[in-house]
Structures are given as C-alpha cells and as structure tokens.
Amino acid sequence: MLVERGVGVMNVELVSEAYAIAANYLRRSGAIRDTLVTDERLLEIVIKLLQHGEFNKIRLANKAIVRFEAQSEAKAVA
C-alpha cells in the first residue's frame, strides 16, 4: 500500500511506526474509530510530513496528530 503511494521502501517502517503511534493516540482520544482499518486521512498526513523532511518518528506522529485534530476541528466548524 505505501509503495503504491510513492513512499520509498526505506521509509515504510518509519511511516508504519509513526502512523501506529498517532492512530493509537487518536483512537484512545475518540478522534478516530477503534477498528483495524487504516485511516486514509491520517496516513496522508504522515506521508506528507515525511516528504517535507520530518524523519523522527515521534515528531512525525505528534505533528500528524496536531494536523489531524486541526482538520477535524475545521470540519466541525464548517
């Protein structure tokens, strides 16, 4: 799935770990449903952050959480 999106093979583990951290937090906070299905919006955020040069998995996950929550709040207001 990640290779299809243009993410290099070297970065698959990083994306996977950062996504898992962010998704776990967002599931526990109730922001996303507790399912095994990948949240496409969160995955896109993680990938974009990686493409913009963030390679630390904790910072990547934290920034993804902040952006995900900000987008969710913006949708709720609109």
HELIX and SHEET records of a PDB file:
HELIX    1   1 VAL A    9  ASN A   11  5                                   3    
HELIX    2   2 VAL A   12  SER A   29  1                                  18    
HELIX    3   3 GLU A   40  GLN A   51  1                                  12    
HELIX    4   4 LYS A   57  VAL A   77  1                                  21    
END                                                                             
